[in-house]
Structure formats: C-alpha cells, structure tokens
C-alpha cells in the first residue's frame, strides 16, 4: 500500500490540471469562489481487509461481500477491478470474471470505527461536512478552521493525516462546486488528488462523458446519445428548451451543471425527513431473487446514511420503509410499510425489502431501478427486535 503523495507528486497533479502551485498566493477569482472538497476512501472495505490481513490479502484480488451463488460484492480491491469486478455486482458474476477472486466476509463494525476516525480528522478543518456514506464526504473549506484558505493544501494535508492515523489511502477532488469536486475525486484513483480551478471548470465539464453527470443513469445516457449528446461539450451546446422538452425539469438541471451552475451547499447536520438510496441498472432485473440480491448494497448504503443523518451527525432510525421500483419504460411503483418499532440495520432493511417484494405479489415486470428509503425518523433508541407484522401496507 503506497503512502499518499507528498509535495512533489501533489504539485505535479496540480500542474496538470492547471491549478496553482503550493505556496503561490490565491488569485482574485479564487478568493471569491467556494472551495469544495470531495474526499473518497479508496476501495474502503477491501483496503481495510488488506491492511489488517496482509499475509492473506495484500496484492490479491479480493471482494468483500457474500459468496456465490447468492452473495453480492460490497467492495472490490483494485487488483480485482481490471477484471470487471465492482460493487453491487452478483458474486457469481464477479467469480466468473476474475479467476482466483477471494471473497471476504464484511466486518461492518470495523469499517464504522475507521469511518469515525476519519470523520474526526475532517472535523479539524471544517464543520461543514456532508457525509454521503461511511467512506466519502463533501467538505466546504472556503473558511477553514485551520490552515490557509487553500483547498489544494487542505486536501493534501487531510489525505496525509488519514494515512498517518489509519494506514489507509484516500482520493480527493477540489473544485468550486460539489458536482465537479465529486467527478474530480474519481479522476486519479487510487491515492490521487485532482484540483479544478474556477476558470478551468467549463473546460473540465466539456470534456466529461455524458454518463459522468449527476442524475444521468444508463437509461438517460442512452436517450442523450440518441440526441447526439455524448459529452459535456455537447450538453453545453444544446439549448435548455430542447433538454426540458425531452427530460422535463431534469433537463434544466443537466443544463445548469453543464454551464458550471451548481451552487448546492454542503449541508452538515441537516435534519432529514427521509433517508434513501437507489440504483439504476444497465439492463433489466427480473425475478424477486435477483432483485433482492441487488437490493443488498442499497440497504447497506441506507443503513450507513442513517448512522449520521440526524442533527450533529447522530444516528437515527425510521418507522416507515418504502421500496421503489421503476421499469424500463419509467413506470414507477412503490410499496411501503410502517412499523411499530423504528429500524436502521442493514439486516432489518433486507428483511423488510424481502417482504415488500412479495406483497401483495412479486413484481410481474422487469425493473431498471430499485430503491429503498426510510422515513418517520427518530433518534430514540427503541427495541432491537424487528416486528415483521406490519401495521400498514
């Protein structure tokens, strides 16, 4: 496992993106712009397993998750990814693609503990932290608690401190907006730092494949391509009226992103009315068993978000669970239940998802999107036992 780059490597990457060198003073435009970081741990679960058990897993292709035939990959090491192994993939497919793939059972308590250690490092620099899951978060460091008002220098130092404290590497993107920061953090993984200055943002967006845009899944990407829109540059040249005519309100959202108009704030400690996650698939998912296997990583993500969804990042639970299904034709249906006791754990959410899939009957049509959300949130600790006799359906 390599250590995060020090000054020479970081400055080289900043130079490639046109970012100013460390030590230079900020320009006038940079002073006015927000400094948004997206910090993303590299193959978080898999990296922890390789760190803790180097004699078995270091340098090996591993997949954290359940074994074939019914298991699902939660995280794949970078040694496994060139074979096409990825998170949310059925274990049987991953096993077929990667000969010698080692399946490792997850240790969620360990991953949660490491996530808390990382969060403590982030809090040294800013109180404006918006966690997306256990292993990634947005930070607004426009006015940091310590250090110079330089997103580049703070991102570099955060990554160094994460490594020093945990032995784990993280990648980061620095930009004036959340959308660009998130895309940038994925540009040089693992163990990378990509900086996009305000004046470079339009050019950077122009070079993005259309599938990289926030809110554009495989189905929307296909429709964009039918319109001749393959890249951010194409989207920049397409009128908002044309996009709205084809995609409704979402068309306006896509156009604003293409023009660098993303002023969404980093929202720490917001009191959520609901917590959820969903996934769009590149092909139809048929049958309750396959749907259930694809819901497992979604339930894990929702459970992780519930652990920090309350004010000041306190864990919450919810009494109402909703299953969302969308067909290839964009027909959306939901199935919902409200429980006597609030739930949060991945196991409880999966039990409920299984029941919702079967009631009143299994879905008759294939789906392209599955989602789970939890509402009627509470921070109170309630009983540990899940009551499967639903109050309401």
N, C-alpha and C positions, 0 to 999 in steps of 0.2 A: 504493500500500500504506500503510495507516494505522499509526501508531505505537500500541502498547498504551496504554490509558487511564492517565492519571496519577491523582492523589488524588481529584479531583472525581468522575470517572466511576466509579472503583472504589468510592467511598463510596456513590454513588447506587445501584449494583447491590447493595451490601451492605445498604442500607436497604430495598430492595425485597424482599429475602429475609428481612429481619428480623435480619440479622447486626449485630453491634455496630459502631459507627463506629471507624475507626482512631484510636488514641490513648486509647480507653477501656480500663480495666483488665479482664482476664478475670474472668467470674463464677465462682462456686464450681463450678457444674456443668461449665463449660467447662474448668476446671483439671483435672478428673478425666477428661474424655473424650479419646480419641485425636484427633489432628489428621492426617487423611489427605488428601493431595493427589492428584488425577489430572491430570497435565499432558499435553495433547494438541496437537501441532502442527496448524495449520490447512492442510488440503489440501497436505501437506508437499511431495510431489514437484512438484506443479503450482506451488506458491508459489516453490519454488527456481527453476524454469524461468522464471517471470515476473520474478523478481528478476534473474536472470543475463542474460536477453534481453528487456529491457523494450521495445525497439524493435519486436519481433515479437509479444510475448505479453501485455504489460501491458493489463489491461482486457478481454482477449479470452477467449472460451470455449475452453479447451484441455483435452485429455485425454492424460495420459501413459500410453503403452502402445502396443500393436501396432495397425497399420492394419486397416481392414476388408479382406476379409470374415472373416479368421480370428483377428484380434487381440482382446485383452481390455483393458479400461480398468483401469489400476492406480491412477490418481488423477484426479479432475476438479476443475478450478478452480471457484470459487464463481460465476463468470459462467456456467458450463455447468450447474450443478446445478438451477436453476429449470426447465430443460427435461427433467429426469428423468435426467440423466447421472450415473452413480455408479460407484464402484469395483467390480470383479469383473463388470462388465457386458460382454457381447459388443460389440466395436467397431462391428459393423454395426448393432446396435440403437441404440447411442449416436449414431451418424452420422445415423440416420433421425429420431431425436427432436430433434436440435439442428442446424439448418441452419447451415453455416459453422463447425462444430466443427473445431478444429485438432488433429491428432494429433501428439504429440511423442514421439520415442523416448526411453526411460528412460536415465538415467545413474546407475546404481546406486553406482558408486564415489564420485560427488559426494554422493549422499544419505547414504551411510555416513559420509563425512567430516563432514558437517554434524551428523549424529546424535552423533558422538563429541564435537564441540564443545559440543553441548547437554548431553550427559551430564556433562561436566566442570563446567558451571555448577551442575547439580543436586547434584553431589558436594560443592560448597562448603557446602551447607546440611544435608545428612544423608548418612549411609552406608546408610540403609535405603531403597534404591531397587530397585524391581522392574520392569524393563523388560518391556513387552508386545510391542513391535516397535521399529523404528527411530524411530518418531515419537510414541510415548506411553509413559508410565510412571506407576506409583504411587510416592508418597513418604510416609514417616511422619516428620512434623516435630514430633511431640509433645515431643521434647527435641532441638531443632536444634543444629547445630554453632555457628551464629552467629545473631545477631538475637534478637528477643523470641519467646517461645513463642506466637506468633500465626500460625495457618495463613493467615489473610487477608493479613497483611502480607508473609509469606514468599512466598506465591503471587504477589502483586503484584510483589515485587522480582524473583523468578525470571523472570517474563514480561518485565519491563523489561530485565533483563540479556540474555536471549535475543535480544531485538530489537537491543539495542546491539551485541552481539557478531556477530550473523548477518544482521540486517535482516529476520528472519522473525518472524511473529506466532504466538502460542500461546494456546490457551484453557485454563482450569483450573477444576476443581471442588474445593471444600474441604468436608469433612464428617467425621463420626466413624467412617465405615466406607467400605470400598472400593466397595461397590455404589453407595451414594449419591453418593460423590465422582465416580465414572465417569459416572453419569447427569447429574450437575450440570455436568460439564465440557462437555457437549453442548448445554446449555440456551441459551447465548448466543454461539454461534459465528457468524462467526469473531471472534477478538480479544476474548474475553469472560472474565469472572470471576464465578462463582456460588458463594455461600457458604451452606451449610446448617448452622445451629447444632444442637446435640444436642436441644434442646427443640422444634425445628421439624421434626425428622426424620420423625415419624409423619405429620404433616400433608402433608409433601412427598411421601412414599411413597404416601399415599392418593390423591393427585392424578395419579399416573403411569398412563398407559395400560398395559394388561397386557403388551403386546409389549415394553415397556422393561425388563422384569425379567430378571435374569441367568438364562440357561438356558431361557428361553421363546422358541422359534423359531416360525415361521409355523404349523407343524402343531399344536404345543401351544397356541398362541394361539387357533387355531380351536376346539380342544376346550374351552378355558376359556370362550370365548364361548358355546358350546353349553350350558354350565352357568350362563350368566348372569353370568359374571365378566368385566367389561370394564375394571376399573381396580384400582388398589392398594386402594382403599376396599372394593371387593367382595371382594378376596382377604383383607383383614383380617377381614371378617365371616364368611368361610367357615371351617368347622371344619377342623382339621388331619386329623381322621379322614376327612372327606369327600375331602380332597385326596389323602391317602395311598391311599384306596380307588381313586381314578381314575388317579393318577400314580405310585403306589408310593413309594419313598424320595424321589423328586424332589418329591413333594407336601409332605413335611416341610420340604425346603429352601425351597420357594416361600413356605410359611407363615412361616418364620423371617425371610426377607427382608422380608416384608410387615410384620412386627412390629418391624422395626429390629434384628433379632438377627443381625448379621453381624460376627463377631469374627475373621474371617480376617486373619492378619497380613500385612504387607508383607514379602515373602520375598526378600531380596537374596542373591545368590551361592549360591543353593541348588543342590546337585548333582543335576541332573535325571537320571532313569533313561531318560526319553524326551522328545522334543520334537515337538509336532504342532500341527495346526490343522485345523479343519473348517468347513464352511458348510452351513446348511440353506436350501433354496430354496423360494420361494413356489409354484412349480409343478414338475411332473415334468421331469427332464432325461433325454433319450433319445439313444441312439447314442453310440459312443465318441468321435466328433469333438467333439460338443457337451460331453461330459463332460470331455474333455481341455482344451478352452478354459476351462471353469470351474475346472479344477484349477490353472491357471497362477497366479492370485493366491494360491491356497492354498500352492503350492510356494514362492512368493516370501516369504510370511509365515513359513513353517517355516524357510527359509534365513536370514531375518533373526533369528529367535529362536535359531538355532544359533550365531550370531555372538556371543551374550552369555550362553549357557546354562551355562557352566562356572563353577567357583569363581572369585570375584572378577571375574566378567564375561568370562572368557577364552573365545575361540571354541572350539567343539567340532565334531567330525564324528561320523557314525554309520555302522555297517555293515549294520544291518537297517532296511529301509524297508517300511512297511505302508500299503496302500491300503484305506480303509474306504468301504463303500457301504451306504446304508440306503434301503429302498423307502418308498413312501407308507404301507404297512402296518406299518412299523417292523421289517421283516425286515432284519437286519444281516449282512453278509458281509465278510470281509477277505481280502486277497491280500497275501502277504508274500514278501520275498526277503532273503537275507543275502549280502553281497558280500565279496570278498577285501579290497577297499580301502574305507576309510570315505569318505563323501561329505558335502558340505554345500551346494554351489552350487545355485541355482535351476535351472540348465540340467541338471545331473545328476539332480535330483529329477524334472524333467519327462520326461527320457528314461526313467527308471525307471517313472514313472507310466504312460507310454505302453505300456511292455512289460507291466506288470501288468494294464492294461486288456485287453490282447489275449490273456493267458494265464490259464487254458487256452483260453478263448474270450471274446469280448466279452460284457459283461453283456446278458442277454436281457430283463430288466425295466427300466423307467424307475426313476430314483432321485430321492429328495428331499434326500439329504445325501451329500456327498463329503468325505473327509478324508485327510490324509497325516500319517504320523508316522515319526520316526527314532529308533531305539534302538541298543543296543550302542555307547554313546557313548565317544569318546576325544578327548583334547586333542592327541594327537600329530599332527604333520604327516606325512601319507602321500603317496603319489604323486598327481599331478594327473590322471592318466589314469583314466577310468571304465571298468571291465571289465563289459561287458554280458552275459557268460556267467555266469549266476547259479550260485552254489554250491548253493543250496537254494531250493525254492519251496513 
